[in-house]
Amino acid sequence: MHGVVMPFFLSMFMTLIVSAISTVHALGIHGVFRIWLVSWLFSWAIAFPALLLVLPLVKKCVQFVVEE
């Protein structure tokens, strides 16, 4: 279950931060909340399944680079 719950929250927080920065950068700070929220939900809907797909590859890369 951790293999799904961790990527769920990780993708949620990552896309929340990145979409906020991108939206404010593109449109400015005033009146941006609704646009950002829609942008974040769309990004997260893509990021969560993508994270589930690439997580095994990332784990292998980390094992290769980090010595236990």
Number of C-alpha atoms within 10 A of each C-alpha: 5 7 10 13 11 13 19 17 12 15 22 18 14 16 22 18 12 12 22 20 14 13 18 16 10 10 12 11 12 7 10 14 13 9 14 19 15 12 17 22 15 13 18 21 13 13 19 19 15 13 17 17 12 10 15 12 11 12 11 11 11 11 11 10 9 8 6 5
